[in-house]
Amino acid sequence: MSMNFDTLIIGGGHSGLQQGIALQRNGQQCLIISAGESSRPLRDPEWSQAIERHRFEDLGGVWLDDRVIKGVLKSANEGDLLLHVFTENSGEKFFVADQFILATGSFYSGGLLADPVHIWEPVFGLDVDYEGKHADWVRPDFFAQQPFMTFGVRVDAQGRALRQGRPVLNLQAVGSVVASR
Amino acid sequence: MKVALLFGSFNPIHEGHLAILRYLAEHRLADELRLVVSPQSPFKQGQGLLDNARERLEAARAAVAQTGLPVVVSDVEFELPEPRYTIDTLRHLQRTEPDNTFVLVMGGDNITALENWHLADELLHEFEVWVYPRPGTDARPYVDALNARPGTKGITLFADAPQNAISSTEIRARRILHYDVIIIGGGITGVGVARDCALRGLKAVLVERDDLTVGASGRNHGLLHSGARYAMGDAESARECIGENRILKQIAPHCIDPCDGLFITLPEDDRDYQRQFIAACRAAGIDAEALDPAEARQIEPSVNPDLVGAVLVPDAAVDPFRLVFANAMDAAARGAEILSYHEVRGLRKDGRRIVGIDVWDVRGKQEKHLEAPVVVNAAGTWAGQVAAMAGARITMYPDKGTLLVFGERVNRLVLNRCRPSSDADILVPSGVTTILGTTSQRLEPKEIPGARPTPEEVDLLMSEGTKLAPKLLQTPILRAYSGIRPLIALDGAEEGGRNISRSFVLFDHETRDDVPGFITIAGGKMMTYRLMAERTVDLVCRKLGREVACTTAETPLPEAIARPERFGGAVICECENVREDEIRYAIDQLGARTLLDLRRRTRVGMGSCQGQLCALRAAQMLPDPDVHSFIGERWKGIYPVAWGEAMREAQLAQWMYNKSENASQ
């Protein structure tokens, strides 16, 4: 990929697009790489991904239909640095940016995955805040507060995602992928 | 000529109607009086006492003839097309008898609802109305108000006409309904008995407090056993099974997928068991053929590749909902009454003899009294409670089994473990899904209402069951569900969970408990229902002194739930391709009122989304959707399997239906 991007946003749902639109307005050149299904319409039938994407692209943002599958990190002093990311369809080509934003959503969108005993974040293996096994993640009473609805990626005070306890210095996590406990 | 018309369903005709006619005749208010019998009243659906319109017509003629009044009983509405609104009939009469003037006669209670009638304004403009008083209603204000409207031809209130408090509704309520046999319980056993009774010409009525199939009939594995599973431990059961297996494949092919089954031996199993197993199957008349592992892998690609032996048997999969509804609809078509949402309040007795039941019609909100020489207790898990009401004691052993539904049809054939029966050793292909089962847990009666699958049972099923077909580990799970086996003690038998015989029992309480007129049919398996019904109705016939042979083994069952291809309209459930017209059919012809009813009659909510997306669409078509129960019921199935795909469904459900969650987002 030959274009240079200031910020690469992983996930073009509500949170990803919100970030992209704000940054474009601020003069940044953004790339959104998006694959999954946004959960926003379930909670807000008025919201239209098509319209929001249009606004982003009108501001000069670039949209790519693809799935980010992994990244390459480097150790630094106060944390890690994300160097570049690979996608499903880009083969050996990778994407570079100064800043990255993870906005891949929660379980519904595939930003978080679960097997009977683990919950994890599939792109970078970031730290996920959860407890116990599957029986602990839900309550038998449907209308009770459900623990799993608050699970998600751990972030520090600056919103930077944590991995093995250390912040990824140029990777922010936003939206429902982030823990709300 | 002035003709006064008294419309009604006359269900039944009574003194109150005749009093009106007498008044009109005595006061010479009209030249001719006509009673117009309606084949069906648009307001009152399905409350038949004299449901046969011809019977009501004849009854009205007979009653009028006795009075000697110059009243003509008219069947003009029998020839008119449905729906037969009063205005249509009036206009028809006016057209065909142009020399006559027609006046509509009605009760004071009806005038209060006249505005709701079809084309009420036109009716008031074109026809004169006479109103006779009914107790409890002051018709005067309504009559005045309608008369004040411009264009009203004229409404006259006969304030001094006799008031008669009798109503047909009350008469129906006091009336006791008589049958040859009453059946309690709307599961496979109950409807099987009802159908057998109907085929033998017995007048039968079945009562079920909820919808059909809410008990074990709607929560089992869907397995049409070959009987092989019982060959080693319970030869009698095995023989029964294979016999019924063959019969059901003949009479109900539309409910059955004859996929065959394999009993596989894994490296850790006793190799010698297979040899004894095959011998036992053959001794019970069950075809059993040993296959080598390569052959088995070829016909069943999903089978555990480590298997060291396999036996091919004629297992099959059965759709229990189709089977129950086919029996129920055929029974009804042949004259039985199937009354769902009728709860037994008590048994009617004459000394110790049971002569009938008192039921509460939940939807019609009225009491009904049914009497018959024989009452059959086919209440499944609740048979003990019903027997107690009769003064007979039976010992039930409710046993919970949990099953998992996978989102793909993983196996082609039924897969079983070739070893003594244990948990999680049957995998049944069911349409586009696969069902893994099961577990066994004895319950106390008080634990029955709250019984639901637990995460621990699910873990057990996953660890054992995936040995049958390892692909299950990568297959999404849709939901878990639990059913309660209504196991019963054979008199003198010992306890033991799996070791209580799954053979059925038929108790004649007259000889057993000195409670005449009452029998219990219990235990058994879904697939032996027809045989259970045969034995039961044989006993019923003996008690009634009727010699009629059973023909259910030869008489095919009709298709109750029509195929989706025949229905059109908008797609309501995308996962299972259920269209608008099919839902309409389920509501109009199959009695569905709530989302859960709909789920039992169509496939709405059974597919991969488990009803999330289609529930709200379908709810709009239903009179009483009860979304809350539907959501709660679905959550019971998702909660114990909260990982993988099910997590997506769980989150979707929470976002869509749990307001407290939405508030915090």
Interface residues (C-beta under 8 A of the other chain):
Chain A: S39 L42 R43 S106 F107 Y108 L113 A114 D115 P116 K133 H134 A135 W137 V138 R139 P140 F142 F143 Q145 Q146 F148 M149 S176 S180
Chain B: R452 P455 E456 D459 M462 I631 G632 W635 K636 I638 Y639 P640 V641 A642 W643 G644 M647 R648 A650 Q651 L652 A653 Q654 W655 M656 Y657 N658 S660 E661 N662 S664 Q665
